[in-house]
Amino acid sequence: MTVADRRMEVISILVVSGHATAKELAQEFGITRRTILRDISVLSYGYPIYTKLGAGGGVFIMDSYKPYNNTLTLTEQERLKKCMMRRGGGEDKKILKRILRKYGAHKLEL
């Protein structure tokens, strides 16, 4: 995954979840917290993201930012979740999880 791809995935995660901690994001991509903070700094010039320190803090994206017009139906989400569960692990499972997160499956237990 390129740096640009990773940064777009960060935006996708924030769009769906609203926020994440730098530690969570770093773990998701297998990089250091320092690297993710650098990514956040760069992304903040082009996207409405911000950080908040302390309890309940993390990296946030403004609620008004919704770039995805297409979303998965509940049936599509459930089917992808089943496919993801059948796979033992690896890159395919990670990609399916990102697709579900990106297109609004935050209400499903992943």
N, C-alpha and C positions, 0 to 999 in steps of 0.2 A: 504494500500500500504506500502510495506517495504521500508526502507531507500535505499536498493540496487535497488529496482524497480524505486523509485523516481529518483535516480541518472541516471539510464538508460534512463528515460523519458527526463531528462534534456539534455542528449547527443542527443537524438532524435530531440528535439526541436531545438537545435543549428545546427544540421546537415541540417535540412530543411530551417530554417530561416537565418542561418549564425550568428545571434547574438540575444541577448535579454538583458534586464536590470535585475539586481538582484531583483528589486521590482516586475517586471512582473513575473519572475519565482516564487518568493515567493507567490504571489497572485494565480498563477496557481495551486499550490499545497497546499495552505492554511497553509503555515508555515511562520516563521519569516525571515526577510532579513538576519539576522545573521546565521540562519540554512542553507540557500541557499549558503551563502558565504563559509561556512564550507564544504558543498557539492562540490562547485567549487574547493576549495583548494585540497580536496581529489582526485577529478576527474582529476585535472591537472597533476597528477603523471602518469596517464595511457592514457590520451587523449590529442590531440593537441589543448587545450583550453587556453585562456588567457583573462585577463581583461584589460580594458582601462578606465581611469578616465575622467571626464569632459563631455562637450557637445559632443554628438555622441558616448559616451562611453557605456560600458556594458560588457557583457560576450560574447566572440567570439570563434569560432572554425575555424581552418584553412580550406580554400576552398578545399584543396587537400584531406581532409578526407571525404570519401564517402563510408560508410559501407554497404549501401543498394544496392544490385544488382537488386532487384525486385522493380518495381514501379507500381502504379495503372494507368490504361489507363484513359483518360479524361472521357470516358463513366462511368467507375467504380467510379471515383471521384464524378461525378455529381450524380450518383445513391446514393452513401453514403451520400452526402450532402442533398439530398431529404429525406432520412431516418432520418437524424439528425434533419431536420427542422420539421418533423412530430411529433417528440417526444417533449413533453413539457419541459423537463429538466432532471435533475438528473444525475446519474452516467452513464447511457447508452449514453446520449448526450455527456458527457465529453469524454468517450472512443472513440466514433465515431469521435469526433473532433481531438483527438490525432492520430488516425489512418490516417485521412486525412492529418494532418500536417506532420506525420512521412514519408508518402510515396509520398510527393511532391505536395500536393494540395495547396501550398502556392499561386498559381496563382488564385485560386477560392476565391470568397468573402465568408468568413465564418461568 
